[in-house]
């Protein structure tokens, strides 16, 4: 198996991502890599002969910033790492691509170059989140802001297969994000989607409110990209607000300071659990090729875990399973 | 001044709400009360002669449950406490009404009985949230799921006045909830609303992502009721998830247990800060009459703080200010 790793555009720089590649190569001895980034940075790092034999470098310094309008940037920056990577992927030169740079650029170049699967209306960005029980998949988290019932139905179908394969659930519980748990709640599109999902061949358990997603009672939460993005960023903001406030509260009294010292190590562990950035990378479902997106602030360890998830995804042939299911559904 | 207090439908029962009324009567010596609830419960509680002279009772046992479809229930349950209260308010027998029961029932009975202000398209549910700096107002948090640009514009106008008067800001910063901070992000309606708000007579500071609302850099966040509700319930879920996990983490080690004991009291204080239910009640903006909604789990203290906020709102004549502004805007 060969995978493409886009080294550019992450918060921690190309070297960190490349070091993640090196660590992964020690774990997965039969994996080949195409890394895209500045040759001078890559060649400065010492690597084993073993990895040298499994490594190709595509040399570029250009990449797309988070602040750039992705559609425009993907068209203009022909030598951007994600564009070169996606072309390489499209030509069949590798089995998957992982990027830690701009999400918009990965999505747009995925759509323009690797393209959607036949019959998939829109691809979905996914994320795996911790809950009080097992992990849970949320989709879409930002690829599509205005979704029709058909699009949401496809998200549910894709999420169902992805959860089956990666969360090891035989019959994943699929729920629709809404502002009330009863049928008949929410927007027109959501009411319609509820009835459509009830008749789909999946374990649809109804609406879920965002306050309940951490209970771990469902495996997949389906929503449009606006709502998913709002949920994700609200979690992020809440976690930061709470942990900052705990620190402030503890520092304001002597007992708090002593207590704070005693709980420092367990709290650090907890912070890692709560930080979904630590959960490696997630796929963009519905593209013809396997494209994974890791968080921009990923460290070496997160890069390793992201690549490992992608390799698992490729091995399980999840894209093919989605393609087959969507095609059958559309007949 | 006379206010109506709906004693029924809250989690803690009519007696708790009534005890809150008693406490408030000690603070606000010139306030008159109409309480609506079961006479037998009210009369069981010992009250001072002073309060007796300022108290009217409307006797009813009927109320609308959270689980009932509010439009249907308000039409059918003629003797529900919120319906009787809203009728009393509509007749001009009091200056404001506060309820701790079903939000939907308060909203629907408000719309049907007290009615919208002239030229207000939709009323908005508000909430005041803590941030790292001052408090912040979020609206709408669930009254309207599908909002047009015009509706969102009115929410911004109403929120602006409400923030000016209650957060003591001369020129409150108004932001639009979106999934990116740049102009041009989000749904069609949001893009349109952005341009409209730029030309309004207010301190519009652009889009805000939900991860940033806790920074305290803006005073009012405007959004449709679906998005606001998702934000609010995600905060609620996140707070619970994090605090539960902290407890679990600390209980899993001896140092953690000791540390946990030491930080028990500051953590309890923090929990109260984070719990927006503690922030008393918030108005439904855009109704002809003053209607406040407190959280269903309000205790005596929260009831007091809710009534005090409402009295402040009435004294400042905020409804009149909104009415005048909206009318001028529509001309």
Interface residues (C-beta under 8 A of the other chain):
Chain A: X67 X69 X131 X132 X142 X145 X146 X177 X179 X182 X184 X186 X187 X188 X209 X210 X211 X212 X213 X214 X225 X226 X227 X229 X230 X231 X233 X234 X235 X236 X237 X238 X239 X240 X241 X242 X243 X244 X245 X246 X249 X250 X252 X253 X255 X256 X258 X259 X260 X261 X262 X263 X265 X266 X267 X269 X270 X273 X274
Chain B: X67 X69 X131 X132 X142 X145 X146 X177 X179 X182 X184 X186 X187 X188 X209 X210 X211 X212 X213 X214 X225 X226 X227 X229 X230 X231 X233 X234 X235 X236 X237 X238 X239 X240 X241 X242 X243 X244 X245 X246 X249 X250 X252 X253 X255 X256 X258 X259 X260 X261 X262 X263 X265 X266 X267 X269 X270 X273 X274
